[in-house]
Amino acid sequence: MKSIITLALLHIINISLYAEPMINNVINRNTTSLNGKWNIIIDPYDNGYYDYRMQENPWGFFRNQKPTDKSDRVEYDFDCSETLNVPGDWNSQKAELLFYEGSIWYKRSFDYTLNNGKRLLLWFGAVNYRADVYLNGKKLGSHEGGFTPFYFDITSLIQDKNNFLIVRVNNQRHPDGVPTINTDWWNYGGITRDVLLIEEDSIFILNYHLYLNNQNPNLLQGWIQLNDKIANEKIQIDIPELKLSIQGKTDENGIFVFESNVKHLVRWEPLKPKLYSVFLRHRQNVLKDNIGFRTITTAGNQLLINEKPVFLKGICIHEEMPMRKARANGYDDAKVLLGWALELGCNFVRLAHYPHNEYMVRMADSMGLLVWSEIPVYWTIQFGNRQTYQLAEQMLTENIRRDQNRACIIIWSIGNETPVHQERIEFMKNLALKARQLDPTRLISAAMEVHVNPSDPFTYHVDDPLGEYLDVIACNEYVGWYDGLPAKTEKIKWQTKYNKPFVFSELGAGALFGYHGDSLTRWTEEYQEYFFTEQIKMLQQIPFLTGLSPWVLADFRSPRRQLPGIQDFWNRKGLISDQGQRKKAFYVLQKWYQTIK
């Protein structure tokens, strides 16, 4: 059936089903991919979403379209329209969409025969920024947030033949959004991650969390949750390598909570990862995952992994493949980006400034790289707006529930460079409390700014009141780039009132690969090299320093960065160029990291 005809059905029924964000380990479930080429209609005026009176009326311009109508007045036809690859951003796929912010409608047809007694879920890895999802003429619901997964139960709507899935994707920035209007990265629009159909039994394991008790590393704890509140359902956990089998039954909420002593467990460690095959059994079904077990605690300014102090030798990473000039996705991209971090000498990566795709986190798990995972509470969002807070909390929840079984993640970050005032403190405090409620096993942090008293301009204070609610104190500093010349670092003294692990979450300077001059000529590789040389001297004089994640691994696109001939819409602070070439500063940091044990 022509899509111009089936689209006419969209205005007939508008079923708003709740988009559940809580399923995890989708990669290892029974899935069918809907990735590939999707037909698209570019809709800059949102004519497909609003009628001419600006009333919400999805695809209202098909109101008079009947199955027998062959009028030449039809102005939209998916089947005759161009295509985009899914997963993928539209900016990198078509030159005319490089700066596009607005709506694009995606359409994919498919057949699917659902087995009797089974349940079918439609799952999106991420859509940036708002998704309105329709299946066979019925609205499933909407999701806001460009970096976390969501799904719908489509069991009652699926057909053996001629299913048509339509998604309105809109990446316009909004003052009350998360992030807000102003950012320093490219606003890649589109269905940027996988789209999958998940077939499950009517009752199935929805989510779970397995972890070691941080105070007793011989105690394995956790919970397993079914998709419905059904009591007395038998659950079994098997870890064959440990000869461990745990059995129990769900409570009235459909949750099985357990703890068990473990012997001879090899713990996951930085750069020495150990992952166990874990099998979760419910009725006749088995869900497999590869999980590492480790403890993470703090003692004063020390950060302890498995009771051993660790210095975080890190780097910040954006979810972008510079050579392809596109959003990163998949194991191949993760292997390249995290491989560069390993080459640099890192044991730690900050995935800025939003949750990266699941392949990145799973690859870090298998490589033994520690991870800081962040939500895009960035700069000056509307801290006094309750709806904005609820959106940020939703993103935090979706992020944690997706990745809570990845040993590599040690820090949930609740934001970056947010200004100090009471509304912001309450906003961020509540996020910190929510993160602890969702996952009490990990540390909480945020990238803060520093305070300098004009009467003492060379003493830099990290005393943000938000620090009271964090486990790791982190701040961004650019002494030598935005703040004087690199030699200024010789005069700087750092102070913090918090006796907690202290990390520089950002520091860096810009350089165009291949542009050379003396060490005081900005944008040259020599300036960036000098910057890092002087920074390292300063860092070595901070006795309470626990680690750092310089900004940034590789050059990345940013509309803020326009300097012709130098930036050309690229942030040039990368230690690696947009073509994958190592700048001189890369080797300065690498050499230092090699000396730190």
Order of alpha helices (4+ residues) and beta strands (2+ residues): alpha-beta-beta-beta-beta-beta-beta-beta-beta-beta-beta-beta-beta-beta-beta-beta-beta-beta-beta-beta-beta-beta-beta-beta-alpha-beta-alpha-beta-alpha-beta-alpha-beta-beta-beta-beta-beta-beta-alpha-beta-beta-beta-alpha
